[in-house]
């Protein structure tokens, strides 16, 4: 059996961990987990692990900057 070897990623990430996004936004991971559970923040669940699409984070930041307004993350949830 081959042992898993992590790959070195040099390109921009496609997904972030909940902890990474919480740190970016200056909030606790638990606050973000609660928002995800309430359907107020976009995330992908893979076998119990939640990850956040980088495109969603980038799009929210781009929209807030371009429109110079507050963006409600719940609007980004399908």
TIRO-2110 file (N, C-alpha, C; in Angstrom, 1 decimal):
// TIRO-2110
0.8, -1.2, 0.0, N, 1, A
0.0, 0.0, 0.0, CA, 1, A
0.9, 1.2, 0.0, C, 1, A
0.6, 2.2, -0.9, N, 2, A
1.4, 3.4, -1.0, CA, 2, A
0.9, 4.4, 0.1, C, 2, A
1.8, 5.1, 0.6, N, 3, A
1.5, 6.1, 1.6, CA, 3, A
1.2, 7.4, 0.9, C, 3, A
0.2, 8.1, 1.4, N, 4, A
-0.3, 9.3, 0.8, CA, 4, A
0.8, 10.4, 0.9, C, 4, A
1.2, 11.0, -0.2, N, 5, A
2.2, 12.0, -0.2, CA, 5, A
1.5, 13.4, -0.6, C, 5, A
1.5, 14.3, 0.4, N, 6, A
0.8, 15.6, 0.0, CA, 6, A
1.6, 16.3, -1.1, C, 6, A
0.8, 16.9, -2.0, N, 7, A
1.4, 17.7, -3.1, CA, 7, A
1.7, 19.1, -2.7, C, 7, A
2.7, 19.7, -3.2, N, 8, A
3.0, 21.1, -2.9, CA, 8, A
2.2, 21.9, -3.9, C, 8, A
1.4, 22.8, -3.3, N, 9, A
0.5, 23.6, -4.2, CA, 9, A
1.1, 25.0, -4.4, C, 9, A
1.3, 25.4, -5.6, N, 10, A
1.9, 26.7, -5.9, CA, 10, A
0.8, 27.6, -6.5, C, 10, A
-0.3, 27.1, -7.0, N, 11, A
-1.3, 28.0, -7.6, CA, 11, A
-2.2, 28.5, -6.5, C, 11, A
-3.0, 29.4, -6.8, N, 12, A
-4.0, 29.9, -5.9, CA, 12, A
-5.0, 28.8, -5.5, C, 12, A
-5.4, 28.7, -4.2, N, 13, A
-6.2, 27.6, -3.8, CA, 13, A
-7.6, 27.7, -4.4, C, 13, A
-8.3, 26.6, -4.6, N, 14, A
-9.6, 26.6, -5.1, CA, 14, A
-10.6, 26.5, -3.9, C, 14, A
-10.1, 26.0, -2.8, N, 15, A
-10.9, 25.9, -1.6, CA, 15, A
-10.1, 26.4, -0.4, C, 15, A
-10.8, 26.8, 0.6, N, 16, A
-10.2, 27.2, 1.9, CA, 16, A
-10.8, 26.4, 3.0, C, 16, A
-10.1, 26.2, 4.1, N, 17, A
-10.7, 25.5, 5.3, CA, 17, A
-11.6, 26.6, 6.0, C, 17, A
-12.5, 26.2, 6.8, N, 18, A
-13.3, 27.1, 7.5, CA, 18, A
-12.4, 28.0, 8.4, C, 18, A
-11.4, 27.4, 9.0, N, 19, A
-10.5, 28.2, 9.9, CA, 19, A
-9.8, 29.2, 9.1, C, 19, A
-9.4, 28.9, 7.9, N, 20, A
-8.7, 29.9, 7.0, CA, 20, A
-9.6, 31.1, 6.7, C, 20, A
-10.9, 30.8, 6.3, N, 21, A
-11.8, 31.9, 6.0, CA, 21, A
-12.2, 32.7, 7.2, C, 21, A
-12.4, 32.0, 8.3, N, 22, A
-12.7, 32.7, 9.6, CA, 22, A
-11.5, 33.7, 9.9, C, 22, A
-10.3, 33.3, 9.7, N, 23, A
-9.1, 34.2, 10.0, CA, 23, A
-9.1, 35.3, 9.0, C, 23, A
-9.4, 35.1, 7.8, N, 24, A
-9.5, 36.1, 6.8, CA, 24, A
-10.5, 37.2, 7.1, C, 24, A
-11.7, 36.7, 7.7, N, 25, A
-12.7, 37.7, 8.0, CA, 25, A
-12.7, 38.2, 9.4, C, 25, A
-11.7, 37.7, 10.2, N, 26, A
-11.5, 38.2, 11.5, CA, 26, A
-12.6, 37.7, 12.5, C, 26, A
-13.0, 36.5, 12.3, N, 27, A
-14.1, 36.0, 13.2, CA, 27, A
-13.7, 34.6, 13.7, C, 27, A
-14.4, 34.0, 14.6, N, 28, A
-14.1, 32.7, 15.1, CA, 28, A
-14.6, 31.7, 14.1, C, 28, A
-13.9, 30.5, 14.0, N, 29, A
-14.4, 29.5, 13.2, CA, 29, A
-15.8, 29.0, 13.6, C, 29, A
-16.1, 29.0, 14.9, N, 30, A
-17.4, 28.6, 15.3, CA, 30, A
-18.5, 29.5, 14.7, C, 30, A
-18.2, 30.8, 14.6, N, 31, A
-19.2, 31.7, 14.1, CA, 31, A
-19.5, 31.3, 12.6, C, 31, A
-18.4, 31.0, 11.9, N, 32, A
-18.5, 30.6, 10.5, CA, 32, A
-19.2, 29.3, 10.3, C, 32, A
-18.9, 28.3, 11.2, N, 33, A
-19.6, 27.0, 11.2, CA, 33, A
-21.1, 27.2, 11.4, C, 33, A
-21.5, 28.1, 12.3, N, 34, A
-22.9, 28.3, 12.6, CA, 34, A
-23.6, 29.0, 11.4, C, 34, A
-22.9, 29.9, 10.7, N, 35, A
-23.5, 30.5, 9.5, CA, 35, A
-23.7, 29.5, 8.4, C, 35, A
-22.7, 28.6, 8.3, N, 36, A
-22.8, 27.5, 7.2, CA, 36, A
-24.0, 26.6, 7.6, C, 36, A
-24.1, 26.2, 8.8, N, 37, A
-25.2, 25.3, 9.3, CA, 37, A
-26.5, 26.0, 9.1, C, 37, A
-26.6, 27.3, 9.2, N, 38, A
-27.9, 28.0, 9.1, CA, 38, A
-28.2, 28.4, 7.6, C, 38, A
-27.3, 28.0, 6.7, N, 39, A
-27.5, 28.2, 5.3, CA, 39, A
-27.2, 29.7, 4.9, C, 39, A
-26.4, 30.3, 5.7, N, 40, A
-26.1, 31.8, 5.5, CA, 40, A
-24.7, 32.0, 4.9, C, 40, A
-23.9, 30.9, 4.6, N, 41, A
-22.6, 31.0, 4.1, CA, 41, A
-22.3, 29.8, 3.2, C, 41, A
-21.8, 30.0, 2.0, N, 42, A
-21.6, 28.9, 1.1, CA, 42, A
-20.4, 28.0, 1.5, C, 42, A
-20.6, 26.7, 1.4, N, 43, A
-19.6, 25.7, 1.7, CA, 43, A
-19.9, 24.4, 1.0, C, 43, A
-18.9, 23.6, 0.9, N, 44, A
-19.0, 22.2, 0.3, CA, 44, A
-18.7, 21.2, 1.4, C, 44, A
-19.5, 20.2, 1.6, N, 45, A
-19.3, 19.2, 2.6, CA, 45, A
-18.8, 17.9, 1.9, C, 45, A
-17.6, 17.4, 2.3, N, 46, A
-17.1, 16.2, 1.8, CA, 46, A
-16.8, 15.3, 3.0, C, 46, A
-17.6, 14.2, 3.1, N, 47, A
-17.5, 13.3, 4.2, CA, 47, A
-17.4, 13.9, 5.6, C, 47, A
-18.2, 14.9, 5.8, N, 48, A
-18.2, 15.6, 7.1, CA, 48, A
-17.3, 16.8, 7.2, C, 48, A
-16.4, 16.9, 6.3, N, 49, A
-15.5, 18.1, 6.3, CA, 49, A
-16.1, 19.2, 5.5, C, 49, A
-16.1, 20.4, 6.0, N, 50, A
-16.6, 21.6, 5.3, CA, 50, A
-15.4, 22.4, 4.7, C, 50, A
-15.5, 22.7, 3.5, N, 51, A
-14.6, 23.6, 2.8, CA, 51, A
-15.3, 24.7, 2.1, C, 51, A
-14.7, 25.8, 2.0, N, 52, A
-15.3, 27.0, 1.4, CA, 52, A
-14.6, 27.3, 0.0, C, 52, A
-15.5, 27.4, -1.1, N, 53, A
-14.9, 27.7, -2.4, CA, 53, A
-14.2, 29.1, -2.4, C, 53, A
-13.0, 29.1, -2.9, N, 54, A
-12.3, 30.4, -2.9, CA, 54, A
-13.0, 31.4, -3.8, C, 54, A
-13.7, 30.9, -4.9, N, 55, A
-14.4, 31.8, -5.8, CA, 55, A
-15.5, 32.5, -5.1, C, 55, A
-16.2, 31.9, -4.1, N, 56, A
-17.2, 32.5, -3.3, CA, 56, A
-16.7, 33.7, -2.5, C, 56, A
-15.5, 33.4, -1.8, N, 57, A
-14.9, 34.4, -1.0, CA, 57, A
-14.4, 35.6, -1.9, C, 57, A
-13.8, 35.3, -3.0, N, 58, A
-13.3, 36.3, -4.0, CA, 58, A
-14.5, 37.1, -4.5, C, 58, A
-15.6, 36.4, -4.9, N, 59, A
-16.7, 37.1, -5.5, CA, 59, A
-17.4, 38.1, -4.5, C, 59, A
-17.5, 37.6, -3.2, N, 60, A
-18.1, 38.5, -2.2, CA, 60, A
-17.2, 39.7, -2.0, C, 60, A
-15.9, 39.6, -1.9, N, 61, A
-15.0, 40.7, -1.7, CA, 61, A
-15.0, 41.6, -2.9, C, 61, A
-15.0, 41.1, -4.2, N, 62, A
-15.1, 41.9, -5.4, CA, 62, A
-16.4, 42.7, -5.4, C, 62, A
-17.5, 42.1, -5.1, N, 63, A
-18.8, 42.7, -5.2, CA, 63, A
-18.9, 43.9, -4.1, C, 63, A
-18.4, 43.6, -2.9, N, 64, A
-18.4, 44.6, -1.9, CA, 64, A
-17.6, 45.8, -2.2, C, 64, A
-16.4, 45.5, -2.9, N, 65, A
-15.5, 46.6, -3.3, CA, 65, A
-16.1, 47.4, -4.5, C, 65, A
-16.6, 46.7, -5.5, N, 66, A
-17.1, 47.3, -6.7, CA, 66, A
-18.3, 48.1, -6.4, C, 66, A
-19.2, 47.6, -5.6, N, 67, A
-20.5, 48.3, -5.3, CA, 67, A
-20.4, 49.2, -4.1, C, 67, A
-19.2, 49.1, -3.4, N, 68, A
-19.0, 49.9, -2.2, CA, 68, A
-20.2, 49.8, -1.2, C, 68, A
-20.5, 48.5, -0.9, N, 69, A
-21.6, 48.3, -0.1, CA, 69, A
-21.3, 47.0, 0.8, C, 69, A
-22.2, 46.7, 1.7, N, 70, A
-22.2, 45.5, 2.5, CA, 70, A
-22.8, 44.4, 1.7, C, 70, A
-22.1, 43.3, 1.7, N, 71, A
-22.6, 42.1, 1.0, CA, 71, A
-23.1, 41.1, 2.0, C, 71, A
-24.3, 40.6, 1.8, N, 72, A
-24.8, 39.6, 2.7, CA, 72, A
-24.4, 38.2, 2.2, C, 72, A
-23.6, 37.5, 2.9, N, 73, A
-23.1, 36.2, 2.5, CA, 73, A
-24.2, 35.2, 2.2, C, 73, A
-25.4, 35.3, 2.8, N, 74, A
-26.5, 34.4, 2.6, CA, 74, A
-27.0, 34.5, 1.1, C, 74, A
-26.7, 35.6, 0.4, N, 75, A
-27.1, 35.7, -1.0, CA, 75, A
-26.2, 34.9, -1.9, C, 75, A
-25.1, 34.3, -1.4, N, 76, A
-24.2, 33.5, -2.1, CA, 76, A
-24.5, 32.0, -1.9, C, 76, A
-25.4, 31.7, -1.1, N, 77, A
-25.8, 30.3, -0.9, CA, 77, A
-26.8, 29.8, -1.9, C, 77, A
-26.6, 28.7, -2.5, N, 78, A
-27.6, 28.2, -3.4, CA, 78, A
-28.8, 27.6, -2.7, C, 78, A
END
